[in-house]
């Protein structure tokens, strides 16, 4: 069975963006050994534009063949004139406001997101599924998340968009490994305790 992995960037205090969802302050840290880590270990999480800029057009997907994101995350691609920002993956966008997909590679899921994720997880073969963001769909899918890969940046936001935008629910995960980088970024891998 395929895993749903929430591969996400957050502040030290657990926010994936400011109150409007902007996380651009994290970009200053994506350089040197951390950039090398992302481009060699998780090239599948680099957008099509990023892959072009970094010369990764032919990089093989190592972990994921599908990405799921919310309307807010997807809007960043649309605003940059990228209707298929992760064209090297199968793309699903959870949105109740987009009526028709702007690109053939993008499937719009207007309802039944949990059921659609369960269908994807049950598919034979292939790689895993990347939950890209945002907070609301992470909250909706919290019971389906099998793995967390949390990239913690050395900033405190104080308030903003939490990793999981949902009501209070406890879910237990086991810490599998930790990797620290020179500029203060820490990446933690957790697996779901079932």
BELHUJO-V789849 format. One record per backbone hydrogen bond with DSSP energy under -1.0 kcal/mol. NH is the residue of the N-H (numbers start at 1). CO is the residue of the C=O. E is the energy in kcal/mol with one decimal. If there is no record, write none. Layout:
BEGIN
nh->NH co->CO e->E
nh->NH co->CO e->E
END
This chain:
BEGIN
nh->2 co->121 e->-2.4
nh->5 co->129 e->-3.1
nh->6 co->147 e->-2.6
nh->7 co->5 e->-1.2
nh->8 co->149 e->-2.4
nh->10 co->151 e->-2.6
nh->11 co->15 e->-2.4
nh->12 co->155 e->-3.1
nh->14 co->11 e->-1.9
nh->16 co->161 e->-3.0
nh->18 co->22 e->-2.3
nh->21 co->18 e->-2.6
nh->26 co->23 e->-2.1
nh->27 co->24 e->-1.1
nh->29 co->26 e->-2.2
nh->30 co->27 e->-1.7
nh->31 co->29 e->-1.8
nh->34 co->31 e->-1.3
nh->35 co->31 e->-1.5
nh->36 co->32 e->-2.2
nh->37 co->33 e->-2.0
nh->38 co->34 e->-2.4
nh->39 co->35 e->-2.8
nh->40 co->36 e->-2.0
nh->41 co->37 e->-2.9
nh->42 co->38 e->-1.6
nh->45 co->42 e->-1.8
nh->46 co->43 e->-1.5
nh->48 co->85 e->-3.2
nh->51 co->47 e->-2.9
nh->52 co->48 e->-2.1
nh->53 co->49 e->-2.4
nh->54 co->50 e->-2.5
nh->56 co->51 e->-3.4
nh->59 co->56 e->-2.2
nh->65 co->128 e->-2.0
nh->66 co->128 e->-1.0
nh->67 co->90 e->-2.9
nh->68 co->130 e->-2.9
nh->69 co->92 e->-2.1
nh->70 co->133 e->-2.1
nh->74 co->70 e->-2.4
nh->75 co->71 e->-2.4
nh->78 co->74 e->-2.0
nh->79 co->75 e->-3.1
nh->80 co->76 e->-1.1
nh->81 co->78 e->-1.8
nh->82 co->77 e->-3.2
nh->87 co->84 e->-1.1
nh->89 co->86 e->-2.4
nh->90 co->65 e->-2.7
nh->91 co->105 e->-1.5
nh->92 co->67 e->-2.6
nh->93 co->107 e->-2.8
nh->94 co->69 e->-2.6
nh->95 co->109 e->-1.7
nh->106 co->103 e->-1.8
nh->107 co->91 e->-3.0
nh->109 co->93 e->-3.0
nh->116 co->112 e->-2.3
nh->117 co->113 e->-2.5
nh->118 co->114 e->-2.3
nh->119 co->115 e->-2.0
nh->120 co->116 e->-2.2
nh->121 co->117 e->-2.7
nh->122 co->118 e->-1.5
nh->123 co->120 e->-1.1
nh->128 co->63 e->-2.4
nh->129 co->3 e->-2.9
nh->130 co->66 e->-2.9
nh->131 co->5 e->-3.2
nh->132 co->68 e->-2.7
nh->138 co->134 e->-2.2
nh->139 co->135 e->-2.1
nh->140 co->136 e->-2.0
nh->141 co->137 e->-2.1
nh->144 co->141 e->-2.2
nh->146 co->4 e->-2.6
nh->147 co->4 e->-1.6
nh->148 co->190 e->-2.2
nh->149 co->6 e->-2.4
nh->150 co->188 e->-2.4
nh->151 co->8 e->-3.2
nh->152 co->186 e->-3.3
nh->153 co->10 e->-2.9
nh->155 co->153 e->-2.7
nh->161 co->17 e->-2.4
nh->163 co->14 e->-1.3
nh->165 co->135 e->-2.4
nh->166 co->164 e->-1.4
nh->174 co->191 e->-3.2
nh->176 co->189 e->-3.3
nh->177 co->189 e->-1.3
nh->179 co->187 e->-2.6
nh->181 co->185 e->-2.7
nh->184 co->181 e->-2.1
nh->186 co->152 e->-2.1
nh->187 co->179 e->-3.1
nh->188 co->150 e->-2.1
nh->189 co->177 e->-2.6
nh->190 co->148 e->-2.7
nh->191 co->174 e->-2.4
nh->192 co->146 e->-2.8
nh->193 co->172 e->-2.4
END
